[in-house]
Amino acid sequence: MPRWYRSRLETAQLAPPCPPRRQSLRDSLLCLLVHLVVRDSLLFTRMAGDLRQRRAPAADGEGSAGPPSGGEEAERERKGRKEALGWLEWGRGWMGIVGEFLFQRIAASHLANPLELPPLEGVSFIVTGATSGIGLEIARQLAQAGAHVVLAVRRTKLALELIQKWQNDNSEIGRPLNAEVMELDLLSLDSVVKFADAWNARMAPLQVLINNAGIFSIGEPQRFSKDGYEEHMQVNHLAPALLAVLLLPSLLRGSPSRIVNVNSVMHTVGFVDAEDMNMTSGKWKFTSLMGYSNSKLAQIKFSSMLHKRIPAEAGINVICASPGIVHTNVARDLPKHIVAAYHLIPYFIFDAQEGSRSTLFAASDPQVPEYCEMLKSEDWPVCACISYDCNPANASEEAHNLETSQLVWEKTLEMIGLPADAVDLLMEGEPVQCRYGQHKAE
């Protein structure tokens, strides 16, 4: 196991960066301060959780004359589940977000910009949301490194213009870029099925799927797609989940292969109720922050279960990468006064090229699969997570809850129109029916 990946997962500490970097005394002290604060908050949260678990059986057992019936037990189990994120977890999540905002440049100062990529000739990538922000940078750098890149986008004309621009800017390379455009609209699950059908019909191998496209409509009211799902949940979680599952046959042909989901530190303040993933029950007043953070937590939970469901011998790894806090076109949805502040703090916020590094690393570094295999062999509850500084990271405490992750897994498959055993069937080469589109994956 490479030294770079020897992280103390049991205490959720990050592994040391590799290669080692020289730090000033100020940087070293700041990093040490962040490390100690995060470590102590994690230990405090874990201690509080242990106390809750110790008290729960005594409280549940009071007045019970015998074992509960199956119905009573199920009802008690349902009532015993959390209905919201605890104040301690919520506070810890926001502390991590603020810490990332303040210190991400220091923590990532050892990284080159742009990130140096290995040779990628003959490697096929599908990148969603590749016409702006991080996705544009990811697609451009992969194409310039020699990869075959498919820009999966809504605005196909703009994508074609971008490819031509990249080609003109790199005319000295002496070879055409191996990039193409395919239409994909994540607000339509029919479009996702159509895209997957078109790619699978080629019978071509796919080495990397990068689910980059996402939305964060800050300050906007709750909106629903034509499929009837809350837009943040559909674009950030449901549609990428459907795309990943439907492309498993092509990823199997391209093995060893990877599914890289662009996630966010905002998942740490999210909470997913599998019975109300559409956030329509009225238990909480909807906010765009809730929609975004919940969708990102759902993505990690589903990714972790997918990682567990795919057999190790299949050679398909699932990774969630956090780009950091990045100045991208998400700002187009911000109120004007926030946009002004957004542009006044460039020192703290990454630009799109800097924000692309963790995803590019997760998608191309040769040591990442070894890390994924280690997590699978140790039955770690969460899939591989790569931080903005290209080091292994640990997801939130809520992301480690296997019980709710299983519920999110089951509900997601139901919402995207796939059978519960879809992954198992596809891994065995069997066809799978989806209720969206005219789909049959084999």
Phi, psi and omega in degrees: 000125180301144180302328183301330184262004182281076179266148177274080187298329184295340177245011174060032178268149178282149176285156177293147181292153177222131359289157180301147180242154176276128181245147171287165179300320180299313180298319181297317180294320179295317179296320178296319180298313179299316181300315182292319180296314180296317181298314182294322179293323178295316180296319180296318178297317181295320178297317179297321178295320178298318179296319179298319181293324180291325182281331187300313182300319181297319181292320181291330186277348184295127174078005181274128182268347181185182180295139181289156175287168182302317181293318179295321181295318179296319180294320179294320179296320179296317180291334182282347180286150176295145177251358178195167177288134178293156181301323181294315179294319179298315179295319178296321179298314180291328176296320177294322179295314179296318178298320178296317179301315185283326192241005185296325180294321178293313183296330183257013185290347179278351184274143173286153178224107007284164179292137177283125183256150174288167176300134186235019178299134178084002180257129182261132179236139166249126182237117177274152179062046189264016181257000179202162172058220182299318182301319178298314180296319179299310182296317181298311183292324177295316180297319180291339177274002175100001182284158169273116187242129175254118177273106181266102193217164173280316186266083186293324180297316178298320180296319178296321177296322179296316179299318179296320179296316179299320180296317180294321181290340184239036182297337181289344180295327176085007178219147179289148176288141181266072183230146178217170183237135172228142183282135177207125177240110184287349174278002177228113178292334173298320179296322178298315180296317179299318179297312182298319178301315183296318180288314181298330180295338178289340185057031181261150178288147174235122181270323184217128169253123178249105176276089184260325187302139179196165178228151173215089185273076186297130176081358182272154176289167180294130179231155183235146177285173178291345174279353177093012183251147177305135192297318178300315182296321181288310185289320185274338184229301189297309181296314175299324178296315178298316180298316181298315182293316182293334180270004179304320178301319179289323177294326177293321177294331181267005184305139003288135186221172186218146167247117182247118178256124178282112185252204183200149173298342179295345178297339183290344176249017178264160175212132183244121172262110184299337179275354182214048181293339178276354177056052181239002185287339183085007178297324180228150174286125184292137169227156179297328176298317177298314181301317182290309184294322178296320180294324179288326175292318177301322179297316179295318181298313179295318179300320180294319178290323176297318177303320180286325185285330181283123180299145181301324183290346178290333177074024177251118182252147181244127184227140171251128182242132177259123183281351189092190178267112195239142175273098180231191181288000170303331182298342180295340181265001183275152171300154188300320182291330177284324177301318179299315179293325181301325182274350182269357185235050183294336181296323184275327187266137176288150166275177186297323180295318177294321180290340181281346191296316184294322179291317177299320178297311181298329184274341189230339185292132184291345181271346183299316178301325179296321177295317178299318180295324178296315179297320180292319181294330179269005179055041178294138188289347184236147177292173179298132177238128180249128182277171180300339179264015178063032173244156175298142178230166176247142180281177183294164178301320180295328178294337180276356182283100185293328180298310180287331176297320177296320178295319178296320178302308183296316182292323179298313179300321177296316183292326181269005171079029179247150177291159184298332182258024184303314183295316179300317180296315181295324178294334179268004179080016181269151178288153180228135179263139175240140183284349176265142179066191175251073193252142170210101182271132177215000000 
